[in-house]
Amino acid sequence: MSSRSHKLFEAAKRRIPGGVNSPVRAFRSVGGEPFFVESANGARIRNVDGKEYLDYVGTWGPAILGHAPQPVIEAVREAAGRGLSFGIPNPLEVEMAETICRLVPSVEKVRMVNSGTEATMSCVRLARGFTGRDRIVKFEGCYHGHVDSLLVKAGSGALTHGQPDSAGVPGALAELTITIPFNDLDAVRAVFAREGRGIAAVIVEPVPANAGLYLPEPGFHEGLRAVCDEYGALLIFDEVMTGFRVAAGGYQELCGVRPDLTAMGKVIGGGLPVGAFGGRADIMDQLSPDGPVYQAGTLSGNPLAMAAGLAQLREMERRDGWRTLENLGAAFEAAMREIITDLPLTFQRIGSMFCLYFTPEPVRNLAEAQRSDREAFNRYFHACLTDGVYFAPSQFEAGFLSLAHTAADLEKTAEIARKALRV
Ligand SMILES: *Cc1c(COP(=O)(O)O)cnc(C)c1O
């Protein structure tokens, strides 16, 4: 192979660990090599060798309007003309905070950061500072960024590469993290009965999307809310993926459960590096400079990032994007279900997020996700890629639709998937 992608990857591997700046991009689990991107527009991404793909990764979630949407590009251009970073308040930060508080039901105050990892890390510190307790409960297969306390039985790249428990996390710290199977409320109650007064918070992806995609069973989040209330622990929803994606107000708008803190990211950055965390005002007021919990960021509230995120959210609201995405998602689901009727596969979806598991049984937690036939997934992935459809290069990642995907794109994709599954 002497493609430009191959040459770039060879050069990258000499100077970047594994040749990538985030592990899942290395294509290790599916085999082969990643392609390097020249440009992306709408639902399509073009590699440096001129091949075009229909893209279902959407930069892992942020590209909800598709790639390079005009209103976002223009907002960034306009903001850039006024300066790239100030390190002192700018008006866009206020507009962003007001927008988030208006859209997300439980968020009374919010602080901007630069990644989802920073958002969850700050939630954990704040929960510990607020409650004066150290223990954290998380769920197997949930991924909350590469935070020390949360890289325990983690999903996403950590799971894909067989390192759900990372080296370099001190045992003393990992011991403070208790992991429980998702959807297992009895296990949650048992853990709280044993050590509930030492638990600062339960952190959960309300719809886990970093071990494929599976849904909470009815009553699960209500149960978490009740247990947290009973023991004085905080409930943290990590809506970095689901926030502004499954609904304007994230999954909490759909399920009606009010978390104490919410971590956000991805879609609110419009493709720029952004995260945010917010929630109850009395908890958020524990942050410095008002309170004793320290948290800061040189580039936090960056004007370009705020402009991009605001433009993306405005466009989603103006076009009632979430309704369109639900319709697109339902159409895609119907097409995929038709294709797999006589195959031992399971298709799961919420709104514009989906996953095809290579197991006939429904998937409700990590253990069930791991029953998926990874070899079959890898063959499917490569067959689709060859035919110009780019799904995430791991069984343990979700797929994403955007407003740029047309009905025709989805039909074409379903045909390619049908062929790939017969190989
Ligand atoms: C992507 C993701 C994160 C981490 O966000 P980064 O911006 O990659 O640091 C945290 N939680 C969830 C649920 C995510 O999907």
The ligand as a Tripos MOL2 file, in Angstrom:
@<TRIPOS>MOLECULE
LIG
   15    15     1     0     0
SMALL
NO_CHARGES

@<TRIPOS>ATOM
      1 C1        -16.7600   11.3930   24.7230 C.3       1 LIG1
      2 C2        -17.2290   11.2020   26.1010 C.ar      1 LIG1
      3 C3        -16.5360   11.7280   27.2040 C.ar      1 LIG1
      4 C4        -15.1930   12.3690   27.0790 C.3       1 LIG1
      5 O1        -15.2080   13.5430   26.3290 O.3       1 LIG1
      6 P1        -13.8370   14.0640   25.6760 P.3       1 LIG1
      7 O2        -14.2180   15.3600   25.0530 O.co2     1 LIG1
      8 O3        -13.4100   13.0080   24.7060 O.co2     1 LIG1
      9 O4        -12.8570   14.2220   26.7890 O.co2     1 LIG1
     10 C5        -17.1060   11.6090   28.4600 C.ar      1 LIG1
     11 N1        -18.2890   10.9970   28.6210 N.ar      1 LIG1
     12 C6        -18.9780   10.4810   27.5920 C.ar      1 LIG1
     13 C7        -20.3050    9.8390   27.8470 C.3       1 LIG1
     14 C8        -18.4700   10.5430   26.3050 C.ar      1 LIG1
     15 O5        -19.1470    9.9780   25.3010 O.3       1 LIG1
@<TRIPOS>BOND
     1     1     2 1
     2     2     3 ar
     3     2    14 ar
     4     3     4 1
     5     3    10 ar
     6     4     5 1
     7     5     6 1
     8     6     7 2
     9     6     8 1
    10     6     9 1
    11    10    11 ar
    12    11    12 ar
    13    12    13 1
    14    12    14 ar
    15    14    15 1
@<TRIPOS>SUBSTRUCTURE
     1 LIG1         1 GROUP 0 **** ****
